Every structure is written in C-alpha cells, then in structure tokens.
C-alpha cells in the first residue's frame, strides 16, 4: 500500500489470527455489556424446549449464554452464522451447529427455512437489525431476545491510521467518523459494515471478504500489503 499500512482494529479482544501482524494496532475501544435478563430468559426458553431452532449471529452469543445454561439440551437445533460463531458454540457446549454456505444473517434465515424450523429463537445484539427475523417470520414463529449490548468508546479511537478493520456496522461508523478522509481501506466483516463504511468513508476502498472471518481479514490485509 502506497505510504505504508497503518491498520487499526477496535474490539473487546484481539483475535488470534491478527496477533502477530506488525502493521496492526489493537485498541480496546469496544465494550460488550451482557444483558443478564435476556440471557436468563434465553436459557429458560432453551431448557424448556419451547423453540425447535436457536440462531446465533456472533461468537459472543454462545460464550455469554454458557454462564446461564449448563449443557445444551437435546431438542433445539443450534444455527450459527459463520465459522467463528460455530467454534464459539463448540467451545461453550461441546457440540457442532448448523451453518449456512455463506456467512450472513440472510443466509442464516434461508438455512432456518431449509431445516423447516417452525419456531425460531434468535439471540442478538441490542444494536442488530431485524433482517433475520423478518425473513423467517412468514414461515415460522420467531422470538428475538437481546442478550448483549455493544458500545464503542469513540474518545479512545486514535488517529493516524489508514486501514480499518470493521467487524460491525457500529465499529465502521465510529471509526469513519473519527478518522474521516485519512482512511484508504476498510475491511468490512459483513454487508452491513460494508454499507456503513461506504457511506461514511466515501474516499476509502471497502473490501468485504467472501468469508466473514478473521482468517479472511488477515488474508485481505496481506493482499493489500499489510503484514
């Protein structure tokens, strides 16, 4: 990348796949706030078998839920949006989950329909949109529970970076508003983050890897000259 690569990742923790990149700076400017009431309700609904499918849209979901649910019951089928979420579910409950061929909430909705989920429990971030629920509602009963809140501490975002890794639309928004025209490249982990980056970082190149994983982010950084 002309002028060098100064990449910024904002998140509550630094993923293993990004830890040895010399060009990357991690700033812990994202706070995840568990919503205990939602987590307790989710655990009860799953234990009681009131829904035949349960959808997770981020790795944080199963990792937060395991503190409230001791073991996954036999009835509900778990659905995970992508490989990172599937790994987190396996870590939390020792089981595999169903996963769509492409890693978006729209594909997750299609998977729920393919599996003939007549009732679907979705465990979400408070900031998440309702695309998943809306896509399934015509064919199944859907109940959404918000189990965590994501906050970006904008005052902690440093300047002087020309590459941003946006793992959510909220992070893309905060980073673009802070760094403005200094951003040359945004690597967006999902269509919503990509749309927000294109809106608020209009001069930047926005790349959305086909696989929404930190492994794919690392590969995209390497192809862009960041190591």
NORSUL-V260818 format. One record per residue. N is the residue number from 1. SS is DSSP state (H for helix, E for strand, C for the rest). PSI is psi in whole degrees, 0 to 359 (NA if undefined). Layout:
{{N:SS:PSI} {N:SS:PSI}}
//
This chain:
{{1:C:130} {2:C:131} {3:C:1} {4:C:162} {5:C:120} {6:C:94} {7:E:143} {8:E:130} {9:E:127} {10:E:126} {11:C:164} {12:C:338} {13:C:159} {14:C:119} {15:C:148} {16:H:322} {17:H:342} {18:H:2} {19:C:336} {20:C:18} {21:C:119} {22:C:331} {23:C:357} {24:E:136} {25:E:131} {26:E:129} {27:E:124} {28:C:76} {29:C:12} {30:E:130} {31:E:130} {32:E:120} {33:E:108} {34:E:141} {35:C:95} {36:H:323} {37:H:316} {38:H:322} {39:H:319} {40:H:317} {41:H:316} {42:H:314} {43:H:318} {44:H:314} {45:H:322} {46:H:315} {47:H:320} {48:C:355} {49:C:34} {50:C:347} {51:C:139} {52:C:349} {53:E:145} {54:E:126} {55:E:132} {56:E:132} {57:C:5} {58:C:158} {59:H:337} {60:H:330} {61:H:299} {62:H:327} {63:H:325} {64:H:322} {65:H:329} {66:C:339} {67:C:347} {68:C:348} {69:C:109} {70:C:88} {71:C:143} {72:C:126} {73:C:165} {74:C:336} {75:C:297} {76:C:137} {77:E:124} {78:E:136} {79:E:131} {80:E:138} {81:C:334} {82:C:182} {83:H:325} {84:H:318} {85:H:322} {86:H:319} {87:H:319} {88:H:320} {89:H:317} {90:H:320} {91:H:320} {92:H:322} {93:H:359} {94:C:23} {95:C:161} {96:C:155} {97:C:162} {98:E:144} {99:E:136} {100:C:167} {101:C:326} {102:C:151} {103:C:70} {104:C:163} {105:H:330} {106:H:318} {107:H:327} {108:H:321} {109:H:318} {110:H:321} {111:H:318} {112:H:322} {113:H:321} {114:H:324} {115:C:2} {116:C:44} {117:C:112} {118:C:336} {119:E:134} {120:E:127} {121:E:124} {122:E:130} {123:E:116} {124:E:166} {125:E:147} {126:C:331} {127:C:352} {128:C:147} {129:C:184} {130:C:25} {131:H:315} {132:H:309} {133:H:318} {134:H:324} {135:H:334} {136:H:338} {137:C:329} {138:C:338} {139:C:351} {140:C:156} {141:E:135} {142:E:135} {143:E:122} {144:E:136} {145:E:125} {146:E:125} {147:E:352} {148:E:162} {149:E:136} {150:E:127} {151:E:136} {152:E:127} {153:C:88} {154:H:328} {155:H:341} {156:H:353} {157:C:119} {158:C:163} {159:C:179} {160:C:17} {161:C:144} {162:C:358} {163:E:133} {164:E:134} {165:E:114} {166:E:103} {167:C:358} {168:C:163} {169:H:326} {170:H:318} {171:H:319} {172:H:317} {173:H:311} {174:H:318} {175:H:316} {176:H:322} {177:H:328} {178:H:315} {179:H:337} {180:H:230} {181:H:357} {182:H:343} {183:C:122} {184:C:330} {185:E:133} {186:E:126} {187:E:112} {188:E:128} {189:C:67} {190:C:157} {191:H:327} {192:H:317} {193:H:322} {194:H:316} {195:H:318} {196:H:320} {197:H:318} {198:H:327} {199:H:316} {200:H:346} {201:C:64} {202:C:339} {203:C:351} {204:C:152} {205:E:129} {206:E:121} {207:E:127} {208:C:104} {209:C:147} {210:C:321} {211:C:125} {212:C:75} {213:C:160} {214:H:337} {215:H:315} {216:H:325} {217:H:315} {218:H:317} {219:H:321} {220:H:320} {221:H:316} {222:H:317} {223:H:338} {224:C:4} {225:C:16} {226:C:126} {227:C:NA}}
//
